[in-house]
Amino acid sequence: MIVKNNQNNQIELAFGDGDICIAGGYVRDCMLEKSGLVTFINQEPREIGIEGITKGGEVHLLGEFPIIMTFTKAESIDALITQLEQAKKEMKK
C-alpha cells in the first residue's frame, strides 16, 4: 500500500499484499524524446505479479498516479534493478 507520512514528509511503498499496481511505460516530452516510467497506484489486494488495474497498452494521464518514477537513461533503470536485486538477496539470507 502507498502510505504518506505527513510527519516526516515520507512516502512508503509497502509491498507484499498485491495492493500496489505497478505499470511500466513511456512518455514523450515536447521534443518527442521518450522517457521510461514506472507508475504506482493503490488497488484492491490480488495475487502478486498478475495484471493490476492498469492494463498494458492503455493510455493514462500521469496525474492519475500518486507515484511516478521517470528515467531518461536506461542505465538508471539498471541501477534501480541492481538495488532491488540486492534487497531481495538480503531478504533471503
SULDA-V166109 format. One record per residue. N is the residue number from 1. RES is the residue in three letters. OMEGA is omega as a letter, one per 40 degrees, with the letter a starting at -180 (999 if undefined). NEAR is the number of other ideal C-beta (glycine too) atoms within 10 Angstrom. Layout:
n=(N:N)
res=(RES:RES)
omega=(OMEGA:OMEGA)
near=(NEAR:NEAR)
This chain:
n=(1:2:3:4:5:6:7:8:9:10:11:12:13:14:15:16:17:18:19:20:21:22:23:24:25:26:27:28:29:30:31:32:33:34:35:36:37:38:39:40:41:42:43:44:45:46:47:48:49:50:51:52:53:54:55:56:57:58:59:60:61:62:63:64:65:66:67:68:69:70:71:72:73:74:75:76:77:78:79:80:81:82:83:84:85:86:87:88:89:90:91:92:93)
res=(MET:ILE:VAL:LYS:ASN:ASN:GLN:ASN:ASN:GLN:ILE:GLU:LEU:ALA:PHE:GLY:ASP:GLY:ASP:ILE:CYS:ILE:ALA:GLY:GLY:TYR:VAL:ARG:ASP:CYS:MET:LEU:GLU:LYS:SER:GLY:LEU:VAL:THR:PHE:ILE:ASN:GLN:GLU:PRO:ARG:GLU:ILE:GLY:ILE:GLU:GLY:ILE:THR:LYS:GLY:GLY:GLU:VAL:HIS:LEU:LEU:GLY:GLU:PHE:PRO:ILE:ILE:MET:THR:PHE:THR:LYS:ALA:GLU:SER:ILE:ASP:ALA:LEU:ILE:THR:GLN:LEU:GLU:GLN:ALA:LYS:LYS:GLU:MET:LYS:LYS)
omega=(i:a:i:i:a:a:a:i:i:i:i:i:a:a:i:a:a:a:i:i:i:a:i:i:i:i:i:i:a:i:a:i:i:i:i:i:i:a:a:i:i:i:i:i:i:i:a:i:i:a:a:a:i:a:i:i:i:i:a:i:a:i:i:a:i:a:i:i:i:a:i:i:i:i:i:i:i:i:i:i:i:a:i:i:i:i:i:i:a:i:a:a:999)
near=(13:16:10:10:9:6:5:5:7:9:11:10:12:10:12:9:10:15:16:19:19:16:18:13:17:10:13:9:9:5:5:6:9:12:13:16:16:16:19:20:18:15:15:9:12:14:6:12:8:7:10:19:12:18:10:8:5:9:5:14:6:11:7:10:18:13:15:14:15:13:18:11:10:9:9:13:14:10:12:13:10:10:9:10:10:10:10:9:9:8:7:6:4)
